[in-house]
Amino acid sequence: MPGEPIVEDLAGVRAQLDGACDRLVMASANTLDACAEDLGSAVRQLADWQPRLRAHAGNAAALEAAWRVRRTFLRAQSLLQSAADFHNNWTRVRGAMSGGYTPTGEPVPVRHTGRVFLQA
């Protein structure tokens, strides 16, 4: 039943994950930090609710809500993977631009001695 607390709790987690996905689409340093907090909170809540979720195994509304959370979580995972791939590809381009290529044709690896983030 839609009015059940577990269904409402799952809908709240899904809304939190949806917000993280929306921010991941327009990724910046600030939005990625906020996403990390939202994703961590969602994972903690789901872990805390694990015993309650098992008790609703035969509940069609709870199962549907759980599947919606799963789909949204998988979307967030895909967006995070895309962001990581983007970053890794730019690192390879930066290596090629700044250091050229190795004898095997690979871009020179970029050495990260530290990171500095300045914002005006």
C-alpha positions as CSV (number, residue, x, y, z in Angstrom):
1,M,0.0,0.0,0.0
2,P,1.4,3.4,-0.9
3,G,0.7,4.8,2.6
4,E,3.0,2.3,4.2
5,P,6.1,3.7,6.0
6,I,8.5,1.4,4.2
7,V,7.2,2.5,0.8
8,E,7.4,6.1,1.9
9,D,11.0,5.6,3.2
10,L,12.0,4.0,0.0
11,A,10.5,6.8,-2.0
12,G,12.5,9.3,0.1
13,V,15.7,7.4,-0.7
14,R,14.8,7.3,-4.4
15,A,14.2,11.1,-4.4
16,Q,17.6,11.5,-2.8
17,L,19.2,9.4,-5.5
18,D,17.3,11.2,-8.2
19,G,18.7,14.5,-6.9
20,A,22.2,13.0,-6.9
21,C,21.7,11.9,-10.5
22,D,20.5,15.3,-11.6
23,R,23.6,16.8,-10.1
24,L,25.9,14.2,-11.7
25,V,24.5,15.2,-15.1
26,M,25.9,18.7,-14.5
27,A,29.0,17.6,-12.7
28,S,31.3,20.1,-11.0
29,A,33.5,19.8,-7.9
30,N,30.7,21.2,-5.6
31,T,28.0,19.0,-7.1
32,L,30.2,15.9,-6.9
33,D,30.8,16.5,-3.2
34,A,27.0,16.9,-2.6
35,C,26.4,13.7,-4.6
36,A,28.9,11.8,-2.5
37,E,27.0,12.9,0.7
38,D,23.6,11.9,-0.8
39,L,24.8,8.6,-2.1
40,G,26.5,7.7,1.2
41,S,23.4,8.7,3.1
42,A,21.2,6.5,0.8
43,V,23.5,3.5,1.2
44,R,23.5,3.9,5.0
45,Q,19.7,4.2,5.2
46,L,19.3,1.1,3.0
47,A,21.7,-0.9,5.2
48,D,19.9,0.2,8.3
49,W,16.6,-0.8,6.9
50,Q,17.8,-4.2,5.7
51,P,15.9,-6.1,8.4
52,R,12.7,-4.1,7.8
53,L,13.0,-4.7,4.0
54,R,13.1,-8.5,4.5
55,A,9.9,-8.4,6.5
56,H,8.1,-6.9,3.5
57,A,9.3,-9.5,1.0
58,G,5.7,-10.4,-0.1
59,N,4.5,-6.8,-0.2
60,A,3.9,-5.8,-3.8
61,A,4.1,-2.0,-3.1
62,A,7.3,-2.4,-1.1
63,L,8.8,-4.6,-3.8
64,E,7.9,-2.0,-6.5
65,A,9.4,0.8,-4.4
66,A,12.6,-1.3,-3.9
67,W,12.9,-1.9,-7.6
68,R,12.5,1.8,-8.3
69,V,15.3,2.5,-5.8
70,R,17.5,-0.1,-7.5
71,R,16.9,1.4,-11.0
72,T,17.8,4.8,-9.7
73,F,20.8,3.5,-8.0
74,L,22.0,1.8,-11.2
75,R,21.5,5.1,-13.0
76,A,23.6,6.9,-10.5
77,Q,26.3,4.2,-10.9
78,S,26.3,4.6,-14.6
79,L,26.6,8.4,-14.3
80,L,29.5,8.0,-11.9
81,Q,31.2,5.6,-14.2
82,S,30.8,8.1,-17.1
83,A,32.3,10.8,-14.9
84,A,35.2,8.6,-14.0
85,D,35.7,7.6,-17.7
86,F,35.6,11.3,-18.7
87,H,38.2,12.2,-16.1
88,N,40.5,9.2,-17.0
89,N,40.3,10.1,-20.7
90,W,41.2,13.7,-20.0
91,T,44.1,12.5,-17.9
92,R,45.4,10.5,-20.9
93,V,45.0,13.5,-23.2
94,R,46.8,15.7,-20.7
95,G,49.6,13.1,-20.5
96,A,49.9,13.0,-24.3
97,M,49.9,16.8,-24.5
98,S,52.4,17.4,-21.8
99,G,54.7,14.4,-22.1
100,G,54.1,12.9,-25.5
101,Y,53.9,9.2,-25.9
102,T,55.8,6.2,-24.6
103,P,57.7,3.9,-27.0
104,T,54.7,1.6,-27.1
105,G,52.4,4.4,-28.3
106,E,50.6,5.1,-25.0
107,P,50.3,8.6,-23.6
108,V,52.9,9.4,-20.9
109,P,51.3,8.8,-17.5
110,V,50.5,11.9,-15.6
111,R,52.1,12.1,-12.2
112,H,49.7,13.6,-9.6
113,T,51.8,15.1,-6.8
114,G,48.9,16.8,-5.2
115,R,45.7,18.6,-6.0
116,V,44.8,22.2,-5.5
117,F,41.4,23.6,-6.0
118,L,41.0,27.3,-6.2
119,Q,37.7,29.1,-6.5
120,A,37.2,32.8,-6.9
